[in-house]
Amino acid sequence: MAVEVKVEESAAQEHPNNKVAEENGNVALSQPKTVEKSSSYREESDFLSDLKEFEKKALFDLKSKLEQAILGNSLLDKPKGGEESDGSSAAEDEAKPEDSGEEKTTLRCRADKDVSLWGIPLLPSKGGEAADVVLLKFLRAREFKVHDAFEMLRNTLQWREDGDINSVLDEEFGAELGSAAYMNGIDKEGHPICYNIYGVFAEEELYNTTFGTEEKREHFLRWRFQLMEKGIQKLDLRPGGVTSLLQINDLKNSPGPSRKELRIAMKQAVGALQDNYPEFVARNIFINVPFWFYTLNALLSPFLTQRSKSKFVVARPAKVTETLLKYIPAEEVPVQYGGFKKENDFEFSGQDAAVSEITVKAGSTVTIEIPAEEVGSTLMWELMVLSWEVHYKAEFVPSDEGSYTIIVQKSKKMVSQSPELGPIRNTFINNETGKLVLTIDNTSSKKKRLFYRYKTKKSPSF
């Protein structure tokens, strides 16, 4: 079964602070324009007042059922061997039969009352709104069926206890897997972004050391659970907070579904993450998708809920940058995917990192003006045009009408280049006040999306 792909379009919106003048098709901008968030990219609200009546009732019923289980010491299974969870040995129990039952029940009751998930106490009287957010995730994963959501929650708690998942954050897995998945940046809605780079497993040695045996696959899964736990630590589990992640899955050069060990590991990972981390993924974006992806999808599809599949977005290699820019600000998209983000780039950071976007209509020209009000300033700018094929030039226009315009960059055609090179970057030091004018001429029959940013800094020699 093929995954249904939903693609939203987010048109650039006019910013009220922009000063725009149109004359003969030319558009002059004196201030950067921010990229607006996509209005179609919205998560379901965690505010109680926003819930439908049947959803409110389901949440109330689940909380009541949960509280009853916690206070009745029936939330989790007993440890193997029939022992209670007070840490006492069987020999110690035999040594004090007169009080062991009452004491063990008290300890178990205390332990259950303290049960928590991702740092949130689950006893309704303790967890408050944060507990509601967590419980809503389980309810949504089970279409607000209270019994099913409760069983899912119990299974997750049992899975975490049996696998000692709470300690996974303290475990060391070595540096080998560090390039396979990592957290980097946030999307337009503030979701932390997790990148999964499957191409690293094309290297045979890493593949074998990761998936070669069942024990190695277990090691891989615990590492993946650790990454998920680290991502959840970045979330704000309260109404109005950012409560889920954005997953980017890069399949470039990835081993295909013919590799049995990888298939087994992916099936295990998909099942465990879906069953025990409900609604923690806002979108699952697959990029650089090869032809065999649809075969793999058919294999994994039976193990995915319809809700999980509805969050899939798929992009072939030619559409990677365009797809990511629908969800992620250009300054947060890594250069290898056609964005502006470079590691250890100290020129554009903090507030300077923000990228603006404008649309260049077919057969029109856009000019961007960068003010240079102090002599000796260094003007630095970056440009990127989605799908390229435009002409670009840069000129410095002095404030003094008696001075000559300086050609900084002769008009040249901007064509598609390797993403690793990043956007075009240039600098200019002014010897008098004025403005730098960047001109982008779109002679094609299609509109283009132009992304740019600039900064001005005082040169040390002045």
Long-range contacts (C-beta under 8 A, 24 or more apart in sequence): 1-297, 1-298, 1-301, 2-294, 2-297, 2-298, 3-297, 3-301, 3-309, 3-312, 3-314, 4-309, 4-310, 4-312, 5-312, 5-313, 5-314, 6-310, 6-313, 7-313, 7-323, 7-326, 8-38, 8-40, 8-41, 8-326, 9-326, 10-36, 10-37, 10-38, 10-39, 10-40, 10-41, 10-326, 11-359, 12-36, 12-357, 12-358, 12-359, 12-449, 25-361, 25-363, 25-364, 25-365, 26-364, 26-365, 26-366, 26-367, 27-358, 27-364, 27-365, 27-366, 27-367, 28-367, 28-368, 28-369, 29-358, 29-366, 29-367, 29-368, 29-369, 30-369, 30-371, 32-354, 32-356, 32-452, 32-453, 32-454, 33-356, 33-357, 33-358, 34-354, 34-356, 35-188, 35-329, 35-330, 35-355, 35-356, 35-357, 37-188, 37-189, 38-188, 38-326, 38-327, 41-188, 41-189, 41-283, 41-326, 41-327, 43-189, 43-243, 43-244, 43-282, 44-140, 45-239, 46-132, 46-133, 46-136, 46-238, 46-239, 46-240, 46-241, 46-243, 47-239, 47-240, 48-132, 48-239, 54-144, 55-139, 55-144, 58-139, 58-144, 58-145, 58-146, 58-149, 59-132, 59-135, 59-136, 59-139, 61-146, 62-135, 62-138, 62-139, 62-146, 62-149, 62-150, 63-124, 63-131, 63-132, 63-135, 65-146, 65-150, 66-122, 66-123, 66-124, 66-135, 66-150, 66-153, 67-123, 67-124, 67-125, 69-150, 69-154, 70-112, 70-113, 70-115, 70-122, 70-123, 71-109, 71-112, 71-113, 73-105, 73-108, 73-109, 73-112, 75-112, 75-115, 75-154, 75-157, 76-112, 76-115, 76-154, 76-157, 76-158, 76-161, 77-158, 84-108, 85-111, 86-111, 115-157, 117-153, 117-156, 117-157, 117-160, 118-232, 118-237, 119-237, 120-237, 129-238, 129-239, 130-237, 130-238, 132-239, 133-237, 133-238, 133-239, 133-241, 133-243, 134-237, 136-279, 137-243, 137-278, 137-279, 137-280, 138-278, 138-279, 140-278, 140-279, 140-307, 141-278, 141-279, 141-305, 141-307, 143-307, 152-275, 152-278, 155-275, 155-276, 156-275, 156-276, 159-272, 159-275, 159-276, 160-276, 163-222, 165-225, 165-229, 168-222, 168-225, 168-226, 168-229, 169-226, 169-229, 169-230, 169-233, 171-222, 171-226, 173-219, 173-222, 173-223, 173-226, 176-206, 176-209, 176-210, 177-210, 177-220, 177-223, 180-210, 181-224, 181-227, 182-227, 183-227, 183-230, 183-231, 183-234, 184-334, 184-341, 185-328, 185-332, 185-341, 186-332, 187-246, 187-282, 187-327, 187-328, 187-329, 187-332, 188-327, 188-328, 188-329, 189-242, 189-282, 190-242, 191-242, 191-244, 191-245, 191-246, 191-282, 191-283, 192-231, 192-234, 192-235, 192-242, 192-245, 192-246, 193-245, 193-246, 193-247, 193-248, 193-328, 193-332, 194-227, 194-231, 194-245, 194-246, 194-247, 194-248, 195-248, 195-250, 196-247, 196-248, 196-249, 196-250, 197-250, 198-249, 198-250, 198-251, 198-252, 198-254, 198-255, 199-250, 199-251, 199-252, 199-253, 199-254, 201-254, 201-255, 201-262, 202-253, 202-254, 202-255, 207-255, 207-259, 207-261, 207-262, 210-265, 211-259, 211-261, 211-262, 211-264, 211-265, 212-261, 217-261, 217-264, 217-265, 217-268, 220-265, 220-269, 221-265, 221-268, 221-269, 221-272, 224-269, 224-273, 225-272, 225-273, 228-273, 228-277, 228-280, 231-280, 232-277, 232-280, 235-280, 243-279, 243-280, 244-279, 244-280, 244-281, 244-282, 245-280, 245-281, 245-282, 246-281, 246-282, 246-283, 246-285, 246-327, 246-328, 247-281, 247-283, 247-284, 247-285, 248-285, 248-287, 248-324, 249-284, 249-285, 249-286, 249-287, 250-287, 250-288, 251-286, 251-287, 251-288, 251-289, 251-290, 251-293, 252-287, 252-288, 252-317, 254-290, 256-290, 256-292, 256-295, 256-296, 257-292, 257-295, 257-296, 257-299, 263-296, 263-299, 266-296, 266-300, 267-299, 267-300, 267-303, 270-300, 270-303, 270-304, 271-303, 274-303, 274-304, 274-305, 274-308, 281-308, 281-311, 282-311, 283-311, 283-313, 283-327, 284-308, 284-311, 284-312, 284-313, 285-312, 285-313, 285-314, 285-315, 285-323, 285-324, 285-327, 286-312, 286-313, 286-314, 286-315, 287-315, 287-317, 287-320, 287-323, 287-324, 287-337, 288-315, 288-316, 288-317, 288-320, 289-314, 289-315, 289-316, 289-317, 321-386, 321-419, 322-386, 322-387, 325-386, 325-449, 329-354, 329-355, 330-355, 330-357, 330-384, 330-451, 331-355, 331-453, 335-419, 335-420, 335-421, 335-422, 335-423, 336-419, 336-420, 337-419, 338-384, 338-386, 338-419, 339-384, 340-382, 340-384, 340-422, 340-423, 340-451, 340-453, 342-422, 347-380, 347-455, 348-382, 348-453, 348-455, 352-453, 352-455, 353-453, 354-453, 355-451, 355-452, 355-453, 356-451, 356-452, 356-453, 357-449, 357-450, 357-451, 357-452, 358-449, 358-450, 358-452, 359-447, 359-448, 359-449, 359-450, 360-385, 360-390, 360-440, 360-442, 360-447, 360-448, 360-449, 360-450, 361-442, 361-447, 362-442, 362-444, 362-445, 362-446, 362-447, 363-442, 363-443, 363-444, 363-445, 364-442, 365-439, 365-440, 365-441, 365-442, 366-439, 366-440, 366-442, 366-450, 367-437, 367-438, 367-439, 367-440, 368-437, 368-438, 368-440, 368-452, 368-454, 369-435, 369-436, 369-437, 369-438, 370-435, 370-436, 370-437, 370-438, 370-454, 370-456, 371-435, 371-456, 372-396, 372-430, 372-433, 372-434, 372-435, 372-436, 372-456, 373-433, 374-433, 374-456, 374-458, 375-430, 375-431, 375-432, 375-433, 375-462, 376-429, 376-430, 376-431, 376-458, 376-459, 376-461, 376-462, 377-429, 377-430, 377-456, 377-457, 377-458, 377-459, 378-427, 378-428, 378-429, 378-456, 378-457, 378-458, 378-459, 379-427, 379-428, 379-429, 379-430, 379-436, 379-454, 379-455, 379-456, 380-425, 380-426, 380-427, 380-454, 380-455, 380-456, 380-457, 381-425, 381-426, 381-427, 381-436, 381-438, 381-452, 381-453, 381-454, 381-455, 382-422, 382-423, 382-424, 382-425, 382-452, 382-453, 382-454, 383-414, 383-423, 383-424, 383-438, 383-440, 383-450, 383-451, 383-452, 384-422, 384-423, 384-424, 384-450, 384-451, 384-452, 385-414, 385-440, 385-448, 385-449, 385-450, 385-451, 386-448, 386-449, 386-450, 386-451, 387-416, 387-446, 387-448, 387-449, 388-414, 388-415, 388-416, 388-417, 388-448, 389-413, 389-414, 389-415, 389-416, 389-444, 389-448, 390-414, 390-440, 390-441, 390-442, 390-443, 390-444, 390-448, 390-450, 391-440, 391-441, 391-443, 392-424, 392-438, 392-439, 392-440, 392-441, 393-438, 393-439, 394-426, 394-428, 394-436, 394-437, 394-438, 394-439, 395-436, 395-437, 395-439, 396-428, 396-430, 396-434, 396-435, 396-436, 396-437, 397-434, 397-435, 397-436, 397-437, 398-432, 398-433, 398-434, 399-432, 399-433, 399-434, 399-435, 400-432, 400-433, 400-434, 403-432, 403-434, 408-436, 411-439, 411-441, 414-440, 423-451, 429-459
